[in-house]
């Protein structure tokens, strides 16, 4: 399995209403310094992948080449009940913390 496929497989496990950071995904895959590579893997992801559930370390949505994708990400997260304060996800309330049994 490629790194990109491993990222996609892990992102599929993030439940509705929860978020993970690029760095957390990288660390779970055994590559703690590969947060940017996680972002790269999500740039070309399949349409059915919940890419919007991955945010940066501060809880902000990240620029994906177009401003419209940032708005789309926020709209999708809010539709799942994710709360934003000052433009950032409230990580204390919405961080995905169920790491047990993952890769």
C-alpha positions as CSV (number, residue, x, y, z in Angstrom):
1,X,0.0,0.0,0.0
2,X,1.3,3.4,-0.9
3,X,1.5,6.3,1.6
4,X,-1.3,8.0,-0.3
5,X,-3.5,5.0,0.0
6,X,-2.7,4.6,3.7
7,X,-3.7,8.3,4.2
8,X,-7.0,7.7,2.4
9,X,-7.7,4.6,4.4
10,X,-7.2,6.4,7.7
11,X,-9.1,9.5,6.8
12,X,-12.1,7.2,5.9
13,X,-12.2,6.2,9.6
14,X,-12.7,9.8,11.0
15,X,-16.3,9.9,12.1
16,X,-18.9,12.6,11.3
17,X,-18.5,15.6,13.5
18,X,-14.8,14.9,14.3
19,X,-11.6,16.2,12.8
20,X,-8.0,15.2,12.8
21,X,-4.9,17.3,11.9
22,X,-2.5,16.6,9.1
23,X,0.2,16.0,11.7
24,X,-1.9,13.5,13.6
25,X,-2.6,11.5,10.4
26,X,1.1,11.5,9.6
27,X,2.0,10.4,13.1
28,X,-0.5,7.6,13.1
29,X,1.0,6.3,9.9
30,X,4.5,6.3,11.5
31,X,5.8,9.4,9.7
32,X,5.4,12.2,12.2
33,X,7.2,14.7,10.1
34,X,5.1,14.1,7.0
35,X,2.1,16.4,7.6
36,X,2.7,18.2,4.2
37,X,2.7,14.8,2.5
38,X,-0.6,14.1,4.1
39,X,-1.9,17.3,2.5
40,X,-0.5,16.3,-0.8
41,X,-2.2,12.9,-0.6
42,X,-5.5,14.6,0.1
43,X,-5.1,17.0,-2.9
44,X,-5.8,14.2,-5.3
45,X,-8.2,12.1,-3.2
46,X,-11.3,10.3,-4.5
47,X,-14.6,12.4,-4.4
48,X,-16.2,10.2,-1.7
49,X,-13.3,10.6,0.8
50,X,-14.2,12.9,3.8
51,X,-11.1,15.1,3.2
52,X,-12.9,18.0,4.9
53,X,-12.4,16.3,8.3
54,X,-8.7,17.0,8.2
55,X,-7.6,20.5,9.4
56,X,-4.3,22.1,10.2
57,X,-2.7,22.1,13.7
58,X,-4.5,25.3,14.7
59,X,-7.9,23.9,13.7
60,X,-8.1,26.1,10.6
61,X,-9.2,24.9,7.2
62,X,-6.3,24.9,4.7
63,X,-6.0,26.4,1.3
64,X,-6.5,23.7,-1.3
65,X,-5.7,25.7,-4.4
66,X,-9.0,27.5,-4.5
67,X,-10.8,29.7,-2.0
68,X,-14.1,27.8,-2.9
69,X,-12.6,24.6,-1.4
70,X,-11.9,26.4,1.9
71,X,-15.6,27.5,2.0
72,X,-16.7,24.0,1.0
73,X,-14.7,22.4,3.8
74,X,-16.1,24.8,6.4
75,X,-19.7,24.3,5.1
76,X,-19.3,20.5,5.2
77,X,-17.9,20.5,8.7
78,X,-20.6,22.8,10.0
79,X,-23.2,20.5,8.4
80,X,-21.8,17.7,10.6
81,X,-22.1,19.9,13.7
82,X,-18.5,21.0,14.0
83,X,-18.3,24.4,15.7
84,X,-15.9,27.2,14.6
85,X,-14.6,30.0,16.8
86,X,-12.7,32.9,15.3
87,X,-12.4,30.9,12.0
88,X,-11.0,27.7,13.6
89,X,-12.5,24.4,14.6
90,X,-12.9,24.1,18.4
91,X,-10.4,21.2,18.6
92,X,-11.2,20.4,22.3
93,X,-14.7,19.6,21.3
94,X,-14.3,18.0,17.9
95,X,-10.9,16.3,17.8
96,X,-10.9,12.6,16.8
97,X,-9.4,10.9,19.8
98,X,-10.1,7.2,19.2
99,X,-6.7,6.1,18.2
100,X,-6.8,2.6,19.6
101,X,-6.5,-0.2,17.1
102,X,-5.3,2.1,14.3
103,X,-2.4,1.2,12.1
